[in-house]
């Protein structure tokens, strides 16, 4: 016996956003690598990439950046990770972020946390485009994908 199947219901297409927003709030070394990778990949895919840096991540963006520590649970793996990155010619997170910026990515730092930490625009290095508030960043991120690192 042959059974007729009903035609598949039309599935409405979900519009694809061309915007990637990344909130970088962690100040540990293991989080900066994904920041560089995602920003670089998104920019290379011609996405609008907006990065909002806040919390303990701010110190890595100053003119005299503090070395980001590895979390205690990953400290033993850090040397092997760094050696593997070097052997595979993987760029540093800030080199990846520089390339993303060359392709149009923007890096904003949080005005509230900058104020709390006593940091002004002139205290940040050349990766930082400006200092903005959370509402400004959220408006920029509206309608796109947002990742928290």
N, C-alpha and C positions, 0 to 999 in steps of 0.2 A: 504494500500500500504506500503510495506517495503522498506525503503531506505537504501542503502548500505553506510556505513561510511568508509572514507579513514582511513587506519592505521595511528596511531599517528606518527608524525615525530620524529625521534630519537633526543633526546635532549642531546647535548654533556655534559658530566660530567665536572663540575667545580672542579678543584683540591682543596682539602681542605688543608688550611695552618695549620701547627702545631706550629705557632709562634704568640705570642701576645706581642705587644709593647705598653707601656703606657707612655704618656707624662704627667707628673704631674707638672702643672705650677701654680695652685691655692694654696693660702696659707690659705684658710678658712677651718674650722673644718668639715663642711658638705661634703667636697670633699675627705677627707682622708679615710672615711669609705668605699666608693666605690673602692678606690685604694687598700685597704686591701682585700676586698671581691673578686675583679676581679683577683688580683695577686694570691691569695690563690686558687681560683677556677681553674684558668688556669694552675697553677703548679700541682694541684691535678689531672688534666686531662692530665698530662704529656706533656703540651705545653711548648715550650721555651718561658719563660717570661722575657722580658727586660723592665726595667723602667728607664726613663730619667727624672730626677728631675731638674727643672729650676725655674726661677722667685721667687716669694714669698714663694713657697713651700720649698725652700732650708733651711730655718731657722728651720724647724721641724726635720731636719736630722742632726743637729749639736750635738756635745757632750753635750751642754747645750741648748736643744731645747726650742724654744719659744712656748708658748701655742697658738695654732691656734684659732683665734676668729671665732665665727659664724657670717655669714653676718647679717647685721642689720635686714633685712626682716625675718630672721629665729630665731633671738635671743629669742623670746617669746616661741618658740617650743623646744629650746635646753634642758631645764630641763626634759621635758617629754621624749624626745628622749633618753637621757642618762639613765633615770630611766627604760625605756623599754628595752634598751640594757642590763642593769644589771639584770633585772628580767628574761630575756630570755637567760642569760649566753652567750651573744654575746661578743666575744673577742674584745679587742681594735684594732684599725687599725694597730698599730705597732706589736702587737702579731700576727695578721694575716699575716703581711708582713714577719715577722720572720719565720713563718711556710712555707710560699712560698719560702723563701730563702733556708730553709732546703731541699726543694724539687727541688732546682736548679735555682730559679729566681735570676736575677741579678739587682742591683740598681746602676745606673750611675748618677753622678751629672754633670751639664753643666759647662764646663770650662770657658766660657765667663762670665756667671752670677756669678760663684764662684770668678773669678777675680774681677769683678765689686764690689762684696760685701766683698772683702778682705779675702775670705775663702780658706784655703788650705786643702789637704786631711786629715791632722792631726786634723783639726777643726771639722770634721764630726764624727758621732757615728759609731757604728759597723754595721749598716744597709747598709752603703755605701760601694760599692766594689771599685769604682774608679771615676776619673774625666775624662770626655771625651768631645770632641767637637760635635757639631750638625752633622757634616758630618759622623763622626764615628758611632753615634747612628743611623742615617738614613741608613747607610750601613747595620748595624745589623738588622734593622727593615724591610729591603727590602723583599718583597714577603709575608709578613704576615699581620695580622690585626693590625691597630694602633688606639688606643683610646686616646683622649685628655681629661684630667680631670683638 
